[in-house]
Amino acid sequence: MKVVIEFYRTRVADDAHAVIGRETVDTADLDAAIEIARLLARTLYMPQWPDAVAIADADGATIYSSNIAAQTAIDEGPTS
């Protein structure tokens, strides 16, 4: 199945979302797409570390979304 994985930052004051990374991938199922998203969150070059991820199907419907801020703290990303 083809999915679009989007990484974004959120602003707490007004819940604004800024997409900082987007990849289209072919996966076997949703579990595989989530694993790919976790890998990309750590390895994909993005201007900032993402706060959250959303996975959409080929029709654009969101099939998964999650906050990943705790995970990026573990990865010890850039401090600036």
mmJSON file of the N, C-alpha and C atoms, coordinates in Angstrom:
{"data_MODEL":{"atom_site":{
"group_PDB":["ATOM","ATOM","ATOM","ATOM","ATOM","ATOM","ATOM","ATOM","ATOM","ATOM","ATOM","ATOM","ATOM","ATOM","ATOM","ATOM","ATOM","ATOM","ATOM","ATOM","ATOM","ATOM","ATOM","ATOM","ATOM","ATOM","ATOM","ATOM","ATOM","ATOM","ATOM","ATOM","ATOM","ATOM","ATOM","ATOM","ATOM","ATOM","ATOM","ATOM","ATOM","ATOM","ATOM","ATOM","ATOM","ATOM","ATOM","ATOM","ATOM","ATOM","ATOM","ATOM","ATOM","ATOM","ATOM","ATOM","ATOM","ATOM","ATOM","ATOM","ATOM","ATOM","ATOM","ATOM","ATOM","ATOM","ATOM","ATOM","ATOM","ATOM","ATOM","ATOM","ATOM","ATOM","ATOM","ATOM","ATOM","ATOM","ATOM","ATOM","ATOM","ATOM","ATOM","ATOM","ATOM","ATOM","ATOM","ATOM","ATOM","ATOM","ATOM","ATOM","ATOM","ATOM","ATOM","ATOM","ATOM","ATOM","ATOM","ATOM","ATOM","ATOM","ATOM","ATOM","ATOM","ATOM","ATOM","ATOM","ATOM","ATOM","ATOM","ATOM","ATOM","ATOM","ATOM","ATOM","ATOM","ATOM","ATOM","ATOM","ATOM","ATOM","ATOM","ATOM","ATOM","ATOM","ATOM","ATOM","ATOM","ATOM","ATOM","ATOM","ATOM","ATOM","ATOM","ATOM","ATOM","ATOM","ATOM","ATOM","ATOM","ATOM","ATOM","ATOM","ATOM","ATOM","ATOM","ATOM","ATOM","ATOM","ATOM","ATOM","ATOM","ATOM","ATOM","ATOM","ATOM","ATOM","ATOM","ATOM","ATOM","ATOM","ATOM","ATOM","ATOM","ATOM","ATOM","ATOM","ATOM","ATOM","ATOM","ATOM","ATOM","ATOM","ATOM","ATOM","ATOM","ATOM","ATOM","ATOM","ATOM","ATOM","ATOM","ATOM","ATOM","ATOM","ATOM","ATOM","ATOM","ATOM","ATOM","ATOM","ATOM","ATOM","ATOM","ATOM","ATOM","ATOM","ATOM","ATOM","ATOM","ATOM","ATOM","ATOM","ATOM","ATOM","ATOM","ATOM","ATOM","ATOM","ATOM","ATOM","ATOM","ATOM","ATOM","ATOM","ATOM","ATOM","ATOM","ATOM","ATOM","ATOM","ATOM","ATOM","ATOM","ATOM","ATOM","ATOM","ATOM","ATOM","ATOM","ATOM","ATOM","ATOM","ATOM","ATOM","ATOM","ATOM","ATOM","ATOM"],
"id":[1,2,3,4,5,6,7,8,9,10,11,12,13,14,15,16,17,18,19,20,21,22,23,24,25,26,27,28,29,30,31,32,33,34,35,36,37,38,39,40,41,42,43,44,45,46,47,48,49,50,51,52,53,54,55,56,57,58,59,60,61,62,63,64,65,66,67,68,69,70,71,72,73,74,75,76,77,78,79,80,81,82,83,84,85,86,87,88,89,90,91,92,93,94,95,96,97,98,99,100,101,102,103,104,105,106,107,108,109,110,111,112,113,114,115,116,117,118,119,120,121,122,123,124,125,126,127,128,129,130,131,132,133,134,135,136,137,138,139,140,141,142,143,144,145,146,147,148,149,150,151,152,153,154,155,156,157,158,159,160,161,162,163,164,165,166,167,168,169,170,171,172,173,174,175,176,177,178,179,180,181,182,183,184,185,186,187,188,189,190,191,192,193,194,195,196,197,198,199,200,201,202,203,204,205,206,207,208,209,210,211,212,213,214,215,216,217,218,219,220,221,222,223,224,225,226,227,228,229,230,231,232,233,234,235,236,237,238,239,240],
"type_symbol":["N","C","C","N","C","C","N","C","C","N","C","C","N","C","C","N","C","C","N","C","C","N","C","C","N","C","C","N","C","C","N","C","C","N","C","C","N","C","C","N","C","C","N","C","C","N","C","C","N","C","C","N","C","C","N","C","C","N","C","C","N","C","C","N","C","C","N","C","C","N","C","C","N","C","C","N","C","C","N","C","C","N","C","C","N","C","C","N","C","C","N","C","C","N","C","C","N","C","C","N","C","C","N","C","C","N","C","C","N","C","C","N","C","C","N","C","C","N","C","C","N","C","C","N","C","C","N","C","C","N","C","C","N","C","C","N","C","C","N","C","C","N","C","C","N","C","C","N","C","C","N","C","C","N","C","C","N","C","C","N","C","C","N","C","C","N","C","C","N","C","C","N","C","C","N","C","C","N","C","C","N","C","C","N","C","C","N","C","C","N","C","C","N","C","C","N","C","C","N","C","C","N","C","C","N","C","C","N","C","C","N","C","C","N","C","C","N","C","C","N","C","C","N","C","C","N","C","C","N","C","C","N","C","C","N","C","C","N","C","C"],
"label_atom_id":["N","CA","C","N","CA","C","N","CA","C","N","CA","C","N","CA","C","N","CA","C","N","CA","C","N","CA","C","N","CA","C","N","CA","C","N","CA","C","N","CA","C","N","CA","C","N","CA","C","N","CA","C","N","CA","C","N","CA","C","N","CA","C","N","CA","C","N","CA","C","N","CA","C","N","CA","C","N","CA","C","N","CA","C","N","CA","C","N","CA","C","N","CA","C","N","CA","C","N","CA","C","N","CA","C","N","CA","C","N","CA","C","N","CA","C","N","CA","C","N","CA","C","N","CA","C","N","CA","C","N","CA","C","N","CA","C","N","CA","C","N","CA","C","N","CA","C","N","CA","C","N","CA","C","N","CA","C","N","CA","C","N","CA","C","N","CA","C","N","CA","C","N","CA","C","N","CA","C","N","CA","C","N","CA","C","N","CA","C","N","CA","C","N","CA","C","N","CA","C","N","CA","C","N","CA","C","N","CA","C","N","CA","C","N","CA","C","N","CA","C","N","CA","C","N","CA","C","N","CA","C","N","CA","C","N","CA","C","N","CA","C","N","CA","C","N","CA","C","N","CA","C","N","CA","C","N","CA","C","N","CA","C","N","CA","C","N","CA","C","N","CA","C","N","CA","C","N","CA","C"],
"label_alt_id":[null,null,null,null,null,null,null,null,null,null,null,null,null,null,null,null,null,null,null,null,null,null,null,null,null,null,null,null,null,null,null,null,null,null,null,null,null,null,null,null,null,null,null,null,null,null,null,null,null,null,null,null,null,null,null,null,null,null,null,null,null,null,null,null,null,null,null,null,null,null,null,null,null,null,null,null,null,null,null,null,null,null,null,null,null,null,null,null,null,null,null,null,null,null,null,null,null,null,null,null,null,null,null,null,null,null,null,null,null,null,null,null,null,null,null,null,null,null,null,null,null,null,null,null,null,null,null,null,null,null,null,null,null,null,null,null,null,null,null,null,null,null,null,null,null,null,null,null,null,null,null,null,null,null,null,null,null,null,null,null,null,null,null,null,null,null,null,null,null,null,null,null,null,null,null,null,null,null,null,null,null,null,null,null,null,null,null,null,null,null,null,null,null,null,null,null,null,null,null,null,null,null,null,null,null,null,null,null,null,null,null,null,null,null,null,null,null,null,null,null,null,null,null,null,null,null,null,null,null,null,null,null,null,null,null,null,null,null,null,null],
"label_comp_id":["MET","MET","MET","LYS","LYS","LYS","VAL","VAL","VAL","VAL","VAL","VAL","ILE","ILE","ILE","GLU","GLU","GLU","PHE","PHE","PHE","TYR","TYR","TYR","ARG","ARG","ARG","THR","THR","THR","ARG","ARG","ARG","VAL","VAL","VAL","ALA","ALA","ALA","ASP","ASP","ASP","ASP","ASP","ASP","ALA","ALA","ALA","HIS","HIS","HIS","ALA","ALA","ALA","VAL","VAL","VAL","ILE","ILE","ILE","GLY","GLY","GLY","ARG","ARG","ARG","GLU","GLU","GLU","THR","THR","THR","VAL","VAL","VAL","ASP","ASP","ASP","THR","THR","THR","ALA","ALA","ALA","ASP","ASP","ASP","LEU","LEU","LEU","ASP","ASP","ASP","ALA","ALA","ALA","ALA","ALA","ALA","ILE","ILE","ILE","GLU","GLU","GLU","ILE","ILE","ILE","ALA","ALA","ALA","ARG","ARG","ARG","LEU","LEU","LEU","LEU","LEU","LEU","ALA","ALA","ALA","ARG","ARG","ARG","THR","THR","THR","LEU","LEU","LEU","TYR","TYR","TYR","MET","MET","MET","PRO","PRO","PRO","GLN","GLN","GLN","TRP","TRP","TRP","PRO","PRO","PRO","ASP","ASP","ASP","ALA","ALA","ALA","VAL","VAL","VAL","ALA","ALA","ALA","ILE","ILE","ILE","ALA","ALA","ALA","ASP","ASP","ASP","ALA","ALA","ALA","ASP","ASP","ASP","GLY","GLY","GLY","ALA","ALA","ALA","THR","THR","THR","ILE","ILE","ILE","TYR","TYR","TYR","SER","SER","SER","SER","SER","SER","ASN","ASN","ASN","ILE","ILE","ILE","ALA","ALA","ALA","ALA","ALA","ALA","GLN","GLN","GLN","THR","THR","THR","ALA","ALA","ALA","ILE","ILE","ILE","ASP","ASP","ASP","GLU","GLU","GLU","GLY","GLY","GLY","PRO","PRO","PRO","THR","THR","THR","SER","SER","SER"],
"label_asym_id":["A","A","A","A","A","A","A","A","A","A","A","A","A","A","A","A","A","A","A","A","A","A","A","A","A","A","A","A","A","A","A","A","A","A","A","A","A","A","A","A","A","A","A","A","A","A","A","A","A","A","A","A","A","A","A","A","A","A","A","A","A","A","A","A","A","A","A","A","A","A","A","A","A","A","A","A","A","A","A","A","A","A","A","A","A","A","A","A","A","A","A","A","A","A","A","A","A","A","A","A","A","A","A","A","A","A","A","A","A","A","A","A","A","A","A","A","A","A","A","A","A","A","A","A","A","A","A","A","A","A","A","A","A","A","A","A","A","A","A","A","A","A","A","A","A","A","A","A","A","A","A","A","A","A","A","A","A","A","A","A","A","A","A","A","A","A","A","A","A","A","A","A","A","A","A","A","A","A","A","A","A","A","A","A","A","A","A","A","A","A","A","A","A","A","A","A","A","A","A","A","A","A","A","A","A","A","A","A","A","A","A","A","A","A","A","A","A","A","A","A","A","A","A","A","A","A","A","A","A","A","A","A","A","A","A","A","A","A","A","A"],
"label_entity_id":["1","1","1","1","1","1","1","1","1","1","1","1","1","1","1","1","1","1","1","1","1","1","1","1","1","1","1","1","1","1","1","1","1","1","1","1","1","1","1","1","1","1","1","1","1","1","1","1","1","1","1","1","1","1","1","1","1","1","1","1","1","1","1","1","1","1","1","1","1","1","1","1","1","1","1","1","1","1","1","1","1","1","1","1","1","1","1","1","1","1","1","1","1","1","1","1","1","1","1","1","1","1","1","1","1","1","1","1","1","1","1","1","1","1","1","1","1","1","1","1","1","1","1","1","1","1","1","1","1","1","1","1","1","1","1","1","1","1","1","1","1","1","1","1","1","1","1","1","1","1","1","1","1","1","1","1","1","1","1","1","1","1","1","1","1","1","1","1","1","1","1","1","1","1","1","1","1","1","1","1","1","1","1","1","1","1","1","1","1","1","1","1","1","1","1","1","1","1","1","1","1","1","1","1","1","1","1","1","1","1","1","1","1","1","1","1","1","1","1","1","1","1","1","1","1","1","1","1","1","1","1","1","1","1","1","1","1","1","1","1"],
"label_seq_id":[1,1,1,2,2,2,3,3,3,4,4,4,5,5,5,6,6,6,7,7,7,8,8,8,9,9,9,10,10,10,11,11,11,12,12,12,13,13,13,14,14,14,15,15,15,16,16,16,17,17,17,18,18,18,19,19,19,20,20,20,21,21,21,22,22,22,23,23,23,24,24,24,25,25,25,26,26,26,27,27,27,28,28,28,29,29,29,30,30,30,31,31,31,32,32,32,33,33,33,34,34,34,35,35,35,36,36,36,37,37,37,38,38,38,39,39,39,40,40,40,41,41,41,42,42,42,43,43,43,44,44,44,45,45,45,46,46,46,47,47,47,48,48,48,49,49,49,50,50,50,51,51,51,52,52,52,53,53,53,54,54,54,55,55,55,56,56,56,57,57,57,58,58,58,59,59,59,60,60,60,61,61,61,62,62,62,63,63,63,64,64,64,65,65,65,66,66,66,67,67,67,68,68,68,69,69,69,70,70,70,71,71,71,72,72,72,73,73,73,74,74,74,75,75,75,76,76,76,77,77,77,78,78,78,79,79,79,80,80,80],
"pdbx_PDB_ins_code":[null,null,null,null,null,null,null,null,null,null,null,null,null,null,null,null,null,null,null,null,null,null,null,null,null,null,null,null,null,null,null,null,null,null,null,null,null,null,null,null,null,null,null,null,null,null,null,null,null,null,null,null,null,null,null,null,null,null,null,null,null,null,null,null,null,null,null,null,null,null,null,null,null,null,null,null,null,null,null,null,null,null,null,null,null,null,null,null,null,null,null,null,null,null,null,null,null,null,null,null,null,null,null,null,null,null,null,null,null,null,null,null,null,null,null,null,null,null,null,null,null,null,null,null,null,null,null,null,null,null,null,null,null,null,null,null,null,null,null,null,null,null,null,null,null,null,null,null,null,null,null,null,null,null,null,null,null,null,null,null,null,null,null,null,null,null,null,null,null,null,null,null,null,null,null,null,null,null,null,null,null,null,null,null,null,null,null,null,null,null,null,null,null,null,null,null,null,null,null,null,null,null,null,null,null,null,null,null,null,null,null,null,null,null,null,null,null,null,null,null,null,null,null,null,null,null,null,null,null,null,null,null,null,null,null,null,null,null,null,null],
"Cartn_x":[0.845,0.0,0.882,0.448,1.206,0.683,1.608,1.238,2.131,1.632,2.401,2.656,3.928,4.317,4.73,4.057,4.374,4.856,5.937,6.469,6.206,5.787,5.493,5.815,5.9,6.076,4.75,4.437,3.213,3.559,2.728,2.887,1.775,2.154,1.206,0.189,0.613,-0.269,-1.553,-1.449,-2.644,-2.795,-2.024,-2.074,-1.783,-1.001,-0.617,0.347,0.257,1.116,1.959,3.245,4.146,4.795,4.536,5.126,6.602,7.465,8.905,9.535,8.735,9.228,8.07,8.226,7.161,7.804,7.393,7.9,6.733,6.766,5.797,6.507,5.908,6.541,5.512,5.997,5.172,5.441,4.386,4.531,3.573,3.833,2.963,1.662,1.756,0.579,0.857,-0.105,0.045,1.188,1.353,2.453,3.81,3.975,5.233,5.405,4.323,4.393,4.81,4.305,4.677,6.154,6.651,8.078,8.942,8.526,9.275,9.262,8.117,8.024,8.961,9.042,9.957,11.408,11.751,13.109,13.396,12.458,12.653,12.73,12.003,12.044,13.455,14.23,15.6,16.64,16.319,17.348,17.102,15.876,15.566,16.064,16.741,17.213,16.022,15.791,14.723,15.296,14.75,15.293,15.155,14.206,14.0,13.584,13.675,13.156,11.634,10.945,9.482,8.885,7.706,6.93,5.96,5.523,4.475,4.613,3.893,3.886,2.441,2.141,0.84,1.084,0.305,0.397,-0.955,-0.937,-2.168,-2.116,-3.3,-3.358,-3.311,-3.422,-3.307,-4.401,-5.532,-6.633,-6.503,-5.484,-5.268,-5.915,-6.585,-7.22,-6.169,-6.154,-5.2,-5.563,-4.596,-4.839,-4.058,-3.148,-2.371,-1.777,-1.775,-1.057,-0.598,0.534,1.099,2.043,2.107,3.079,4.389,5.488,6.779,7.803,7.359,8.288,9.125,8.541,9.292,10.371,10.074,11.042,12.224,11.984,13.095,14.003,13.463,14.309,15.286,14.823,15.689,16.796,16.455,17.428,18.481,18.262,19.191,19.56,18.559,18.739,19.428,19.421,20.094,19.464,20.278,19.791,19.44,19.707,19.393,18.212],
"Cartn_y":[-1.181,0.0,1.233,2.259,3.505,4.446,5.011,5.949,7.178,8.262,9.492,9.695,9.819,10.045,11.5,12.233,13.64,13.84,14.591,14.967,16.446,16.826,18.235,18.694,20.02,20.69,21.342,21.401,22.07,23.23,24.253,25.402,25.329,25.275,25.07,26.202,27.429,28.588,28.499,28.04,27.995,26.676,25.675,24.344,24.374,25.351,25.42,24.281,23.751,22.658,23.123,22.841,23.142,21.84,21.449,20.225,20.491,19.629,19.8,18.651,17.624,16.506,15.688,15.19,14.383,13.35,12.113,11.025,10.151,9.706,8.744,7.402,6.368,5.047,3.964,2.835,1.644,0.709,0.246,-0.642,-1.814,-2.842,-4.011,-3.737,-2.988,-2.712,-1.523,-1.19,-0.033,-0.218,-1.413,-1.65,-1.375,-1.788,-1.525,-0.028,0.667,2.118,2.83,2.384,2.981,2.748,1.563,1.275,2.156,2.33,3.195,4.629,5.085,6.444,6.618,5.625,5.7,5.792,5.023,5.068,6.426,6.904,8.193,9.343,9.256,10.322,10.508,9.435,9.507,9.753,9.438,9.477,10.483,10.897,11.829,13.22,13.872,15.232,16.187,16.872,17.865,19.092,20.271,21.487,21.528,20.773,20.676,19.252,18.889,17.59,17.664,16.664,16.706,16.447,17.038,16.778,15.627,15.457,14.481,13.943,12.847,12.213,11.87,11.938,11.51,10.65,9.588,8.707,8.732,9.013,9.073,8.021,7.507,6.532,7.25,6.488,7.052,8.069,7.981,8.923,10.174,10.228,11.386,11.305,10.201,10.033,9.642,10.337,10.023,8.683,7.76,6.438,6.221,7.151,7.055,8.42,8.795,9.996,9.793,10.398,10.199,11.337,11.649,12.594,11.838,12.38,11.693,12.526,13.55,14.428,13.658,12.718,11.942,11.107,10.576,9.759,10.603,11.819,12.63,13.054,13.206,13.539,12.399,11.187,10.027,10.0,10.375,10.349,11.442,12.394,13.496,14.197,14.81,15.54,16.869,17.707,18.996,19.876,20.71,21.557,22.953,23.277,24.624,24.603],
"Cartn_z":[0.0,0.0,0.0,-0.693,-0.764,0.313,1.095,2.156,2.091,2.66,2.798,4.282,4.64,6.033,6.154,7.049,7.276,8.699,8.814,10.12,10.303,11.491,11.695,13.1,13.222,14.51,14.853,16.126,16.558,17.475,17.415,18.294,19.331,20.603,21.691,21.776,21.559,21.746,20.924,19.676,18.828,18.07,18.443,17.835,16.327,15.885,14.474,14.157,12.94,12.492,11.311,11.35,10.239,9.788,8.555,8.011,7.746,8.31,8.123,7.346,7.048,6.259,5.729,4.505,3.902,2.993,3.147,2.312,1.874,0.623,0.108,0.005,0.605,0.617,0.312,-0.192,-0.375,0.79,1.443,2.592,2.474,3.262,3.272,4.014,5.124,5.947,6.855,7.713,8.59,9.577,10.123,11.067,10.422,9.18,8.47,8.228,7.929,7.722,9.002,10.142,11.427,11.709,11.427,11.62,10.724,9.476,8.562,9.08,9.586,10.135,11.323,12.187,13.337,12.877,11.878,11.338,10.692,9.887,9.225,10.216,11.322,12.332,12.873,12.876,13.39,12.304,11.052,10.012,8.893,8.676,7.595,7.951,7.016,7.274,7.232,8.344,8.446,9.142,8.886,9.495,11.016,11.569,13.016,13.333,14.617,15.029,15.074,14.556,14.548,15.93,16.16,17.373,17.163,15.912,15.641,14.226,13.993,12.677,12.325,11.034,10.529,9.295,9.169,8.011,7.321,6.018,5.233,4.131,3.763,2.68,1.332,0.251,-1.092,-1.396,-0.698,-0.901,-0.042,0.814,1.667,3.035,3.333,4.642,5.68,6.806,7.871,8.494,8.497,9.07,10.36,10.679,11.917,12.216,13.481,13.904,15.333,15.659,16.985,17.328,18.602,19.129,19.298,18.795,18.914,19.661,20.381,21.102,22.112,22.83,23.819,23.143,21.972,21.25,20.791,20.31,19.827,20.965,22.182,23.327,23.607,23.442,23.652,22.603,21.372,20.283,20.413,21.319,21.554,20.261,19.679,18.432,18.659,17.632,17.73,18.808,19.418,20.5,20.026,18.786,18.29,17.354],
"occupancy":[1.0,1.0,1.0,1.0,1.0,1.0,1.0,1.0,1.0,1.0,1.0,1.0,1.0,1.0,1.0,1.0,1.0,1.0,1.0,1.0,1.0,1.0,1.0,1.0,1.0,1.0,1.0,1.0,1.0,1.0,1.0,1.0,1.0,1.0,1.0,1.0,1.0,1.0,1.0,1.0,1.0,1.0,1.0,1.0,1.0,1.0,1.0,1.0,1.0,1.0,1.0,1.0,1.0,1.0,1.0,1.0,1.0,1.0,1.0,1.0,1.0,1.0,1.0,1.0,1.0,1.0,1.0,1.0,1.0,1.0,1.0,1.0,1.0,1.0,1.0,1.0,1.0,1.0,1.0,1.0,1.0,1.0,1.0,1.0,1.0,1.0,1.0,1.0,1.0,1.0,1.0,1.0,1.0,1.0,1.0,1.0,1.0,1.0,1.0,1.0,1.0,1.0,1.0,1.0,1.0,1.0,1.0,1.0,1.0,1.0,1.0,1.0,1.0,1.0,1.0,1.0,1.0,1.0,1.0,1.0,1.0,1.0,1.0,1.0,1.0,1.0,1.0,1.0,1.0,1.0,1.0,1.0,1.0,1.0,1.0,1.0,1.0,1.0,1.0,1.0,1.0,1.0,1.0,1.0,1.0,1.0,1.0,1.0,1.0,1.0,1.0,1.0,1.0,1.0,1.0,1.0,1.0,1.0,1.0,1.0,1.0,1.0,1.0,1.0,1.0,1.0,1.0,1.0,1.0,1.0,1.0,1.0,1.0,1.0,1.0,1.0,1.0,1.0,1.0,1.0,1.0,1.0,1.0,1.0,1.0,1.0,1.0,1.0,1.0,1.0,1.0,1.0,1.0,1.0,1.0,1.0,1.0,1.0,1.0,1.0,1.0,1.0,1.0,1.0,1.0,1.0,1.0,1.0,1.0,1.0,1.0,1.0,1.0,1.0,1.0,1.0,1.0,1.0,1.0,1.0,1.0,1.0,1.0,1.0,1.0,1.0,1.0,1.0,1.0,1.0,1.0,1.0,1.0,1.0,1.0,1.0,1.0,1.0,1.0,1.0],
"B_iso_or_equiv":[0.0,0.0,0.0,0.0,0.0,0.0,0.0,0.0,0.0,0.0,0.0,0.0,0.0,0.0,0.0,0.0,0.0,0.0,0.0,0.0,0.0,0.0,0.0,0.0,0.0,0.0,0.0,0.0,0.0,0.0,0.0,0.0,0.0,0.0,0.0,0.0,0.0,0.0,0.0,0.0,0.0,0.0,0.0,0.0,0.0,0.0,0.0,0.0,0.0,0.0,0.0,0.0,0.0,0.0,0.0,0.0,0.0,0.0,0.0,0.0,0.0,0.0,0.0,0.0,0.0,0.0,0.0,0.0,0.0,0.0,0.0,0.0,0.0,0.0,0.0,0.0,0.0,0.0,0.0,0.0,0.0,0.0,0.0,0.0,0.0,0.0,0.0,0.0,0.0,0.0,0.0,0.0,0.0,0.0,0.0,0.0,0.0,0.0,0.0,0.0,0.0,0.0,0.0,0.0,0.0,0.0,0.0,0.0,0.0,0.0,0.0,0.0,0.0,0.0,0.0,0.0,0.0,0.0,0.0,0.0,0.0,0.0,0.0,0.0,0.0,0.0,0.0,0.0,0.0,0.0,0.0,0.0,0.0,0.0,0.0,0.0,0.0,0.0,0.0,0.0,0.0,0.0,0.0,0.0,0.0,0.0,0.0,0.0,0.0,0.0,0.0,0.0,0.0,0.0,0.0,0.0,0.0,0.0,0.0,0.0,0.0,0.0,0.0,0.0,0.0,0.0,0.0,0.0,0.0,0.0,0.0,0.0,0.0,0.0,0.0,0.0,0.0,0.0,0.0,0.0,0.0,0.0,0.0,0.0,0.0,0.0,0.0,0.0,0.0,0.0,0.0,0.0,0.0,0.0,0.0,0.0,0.0,0.0,0.0,0.0,0.0,0.0,0.0,0.0,0.0,0.0,0.0,0.0,0.0,0.0,0.0,0.0,0.0,0.0,0.0,0.0,0.0,0.0,0.0,0.0,0.0,0.0,0.0,0.0,0.0,0.0,0.0,0.0,0.0,0.0,0.0,0.0,0.0,0.0,0.0,0.0,0.0,0.0,0.0,0.0],
"pdbx_formal_charge":[null,null,null,null,null,null,null,null,null,null,null,null,null,null,null,null,null,null,null,null,null,null,null,null,null,null,null,null,null,null,null,null,null,null,null,null,null,null,null,null,null,null,null,null,null,null,null,null,null,null,null,null,null,null,null,null,null,null,null,null,null,null,null,null,null,null,null,null,null,null,null,null,null,null,null,null,null,null,null,null,null,null,null,null,null,null,null,null,null,null,null,null,null,null,null,null,null,null,null,null,null,null,null,null,null,null,null,null,null,null,null,null,null,null,null,null,null,null,null,null,null,null,null,null,null,null,null,null,null,null,null,null,null,null,null,null,null,null,null,null,null,null,null,null,null,null,null,null,null,null,null,null,null,null,null,null,null,null,null,null,null,null,null,null,null,null,null,null,null,null,null,null,null,null,null,null,null,null,null,null,null,null,null,null,null,null,null,null,null,null,null,null,null,null,null,null,null,null,null,null,null,null,null,null,null,null,null,null,null,null,null,null,null,null,null,null,null,null,null,null,null,null,null,null,null,null,null,null,null,null,null,null,null,null,null,null,null,null,null,null],
"auth_seq_id":[1,1,1,2,2,2,3,3,3,4,4,4,5,5,5,6,6,6,7,7,7,8,8,8,9,9,9,10,10,10,11,11,11,12,12,12,13,13,13,14,14,14,15,15,15,16,16,16,17,17,17,18,18,18,19,19,19,20,20,20,21,21,21,22,22,22,23,23,23,24,24,24,25,25,25,26,26,26,27,27,27,28,28,28,29,29,29,30,30,30,31,31,31,32,32,32,33,33,33,34,34,34,35,35,35,36,36,36,37,37,37,38,38,38,39,39,39,40,40,40,41,41,41,42,42,42,43,43,43,44,44,44,45,45,45,46,46,46,47,47,47,48,48,48,49,49,49,50,50,50,51,51,51,52,52,52,53,53,53,54,54,54,55,55,55,56,56,56,57,57,57,58,58,58,59,59,59,60,60,60,61,61,61,62,62,62,63,63,63,64,64,64,65,65,65,66,66,66,67,67,67,68,68,68,69,69,69,70,70,70,71,71,71,72,72,72,73,73,73,74,74,74,75,75,75,76,76,76,77,77,77,78,78,78,79,79,79,80,80,80],
"auth_comp_id":["MET","MET","MET","LYS","LYS","LYS","VAL","VAL","VAL","VAL","VAL","VAL","ILE","ILE","ILE","GLU","GLU","GLU","PHE","PHE","PHE","TYR","TYR","TYR","ARG","ARG","ARG","THR","THR","THR","ARG","ARG","ARG","VAL","VAL","VAL","ALA","ALA","ALA","ASP","ASP","ASP","ASP","ASP","ASP","ALA","ALA","ALA","HIS","HIS","HIS","ALA","ALA","ALA","VAL","VAL","VAL","ILE","ILE","ILE","GLY","GLY","GLY","ARG","ARG","ARG","GLU","GLU","GLU","THR","THR","THR","VAL","VAL","VAL","ASP","ASP","ASP","THR","THR","THR","ALA","ALA","ALA","ASP","ASP","ASP","LEU","LEU","LEU","ASP","ASP","ASP","ALA","ALA","ALA","ALA","ALA","ALA","ILE","ILE","ILE","GLU","GLU","GLU","ILE","ILE","ILE","ALA","ALA","ALA","ARG","ARG","ARG","LEU","LEU","LEU","LEU","LEU","LEU","ALA","ALA","ALA","ARG","ARG","ARG","THR","THR","THR","LEU","LEU","LEU","TYR","TYR","TYR","MET","MET","MET","PRO","PRO","PRO","GLN","GLN","GLN","TRP","TRP","TRP","PRO","PRO","PRO","ASP","ASP","ASP","ALA","ALA","ALA","VAL","VAL","VAL","ALA","ALA","ALA","ILE","ILE","ILE","ALA","ALA","ALA","ASP","ASP","ASP","ALA","ALA","ALA","ASP","ASP","ASP","GLY","GLY","GLY","ALA","ALA","ALA","THR","THR","THR","ILE","ILE","ILE","TYR","TYR","TYR","SER","SER","SER","SER","SER","SER","ASN","ASN","ASN","ILE","ILE","ILE","ALA","ALA","ALA","ALA","ALA","ALA","GLN","GLN","GLN","THR","THR","THR","ALA","ALA","ALA","ILE","ILE","ILE","ASP","ASP","ASP","GLU","GLU","GLU","GLY","GLY","GLY","PRO","PRO","PRO","THR","THR","THR","SER","SER","SER"],
"auth_asym_id":["A","A","A","A","A","A","A","A","A","A","A","A","A","A","A","A","A","A","A","A","A","A","A","A","A","A","A","A","A","A","A","A","A","A","A","A","A","A","A","A","A","A","A","A","A","A","A","A","A","A","A","A","A","A","A","A","A","A","A","A","A","A","A","A","A","A","A","A","A","A","A","A","A","A","A","A","A","A","A","A","A","A","A","A","A","A","A","A","A","A","A","A","A","A","A","A","A","A","A","A","A","A","A","A","A","A","A","A","A","A","A","A","A","A","A","A","A","A","A","A","A","A","A","A","A","A","A","A","A","A","A","A","A","A","A","A","A","A","A","A","A","A","A","A","A","A","A","A","A","A","A","A","A","A","A","A","A","A","A","A","A","A","A","A","A","A","A","A","A","A","A","A","A","A","A","A","A","A","A","A","A","A","A","A","A","A","A","A","A","A","A","A","A","A","A","A","A","A","A","A","A","A","A","A","A","A","A","A","A","A","A","A","A","A","A","A","A","A","A","A","A","A","A","A","A","A","A","A","A","A","A","A","A","A","A","A","A","A","A","A"],
"auth_atom_id":["N","CA","C","N","CA","C","N","CA","C","N","CA","C","N","CA","C","N","CA","C","N","CA","C","N","CA","C","N","CA","C","N","CA","C","N","CA","C","N","CA","C","N","CA","C","N","CA","C","N","CA","C","N","CA","C","N","CA","C","N","CA","C","N","CA","C","N","CA","C","N","CA","C","N","CA","C","N","CA","C","N","CA","C","N","CA","C","N","CA","C","N","CA","C","N","CA","C","N","CA","C","N","CA","C","N","CA","C","N","CA","C","N","CA","C","N","CA","C","N","CA","C","N","CA","C","N","CA","C","N","CA","C","N","CA","C","N","CA","C","N","CA","C","N","CA","C","N","CA","C","N","CA","C","N","CA","C","N","CA","C","N","CA","C","N","CA","C","N","CA","C","N","CA","C","N","CA","C","N","CA","C","N","CA","C","N","CA","C","N","CA","C","N","CA","C","N","CA","C","N","CA","C","N","CA","C","N","CA","C","N","CA","C","N","CA","C","N","CA","C","N","CA","C","N","CA","C","N","CA","C","N","CA","C","N","CA","C","N","CA","C","N","CA","C","N","CA","C","N","CA","C","N","CA","C","N","CA","C","N","CA","C","N","CA","C","N","CA","C","N","CA","C","N","CA","C","N","CA","C"],
"pdbx_PDB_model_num":[1,1,1,1,1,1,1,1,1,1,1,1,1,1,1,1,1,1,1,1,1,1,1,1,1,1,1,1,1,1,1,1,1,1,1,1,1,1,1,1,1,1,1,1,1,1,1,1,1,1,1,1,1,1,1,1,1,1,1,1,1,1,1,1,1,1,1,1,1,1,1,1,1,1,1,1,1,1,1,1,1,1,1,1,1,1,1,1,1,1,1,1,1,1,1,1,1,1,1,1,1,1,1,1,1,1,1,1,1,1,1,1,1,1,1,1,1,1,1,1,1,1,1,1,1,1,1,1,1,1,1,1,1,1,1,1,1,1,1,1,1,1,1,1,1,1,1,1,1,1,1,1,1,1,1,1,1,1,1,1,1,1,1,1,1,1,1,1,1,1,1,1,1,1,1,1,1,1,1,1,1,1,1,1,1,1,1,1,1,1,1,1,1,1,1,1,1,1,1,1,1,1,1,1,1,1,1,1,1,1,1,1,1,1,1,1,1,1,1,1,1,1,1,1,1,1,1,1,1,1,1,1,1,1,1,1,1,1,1,1]
}}}
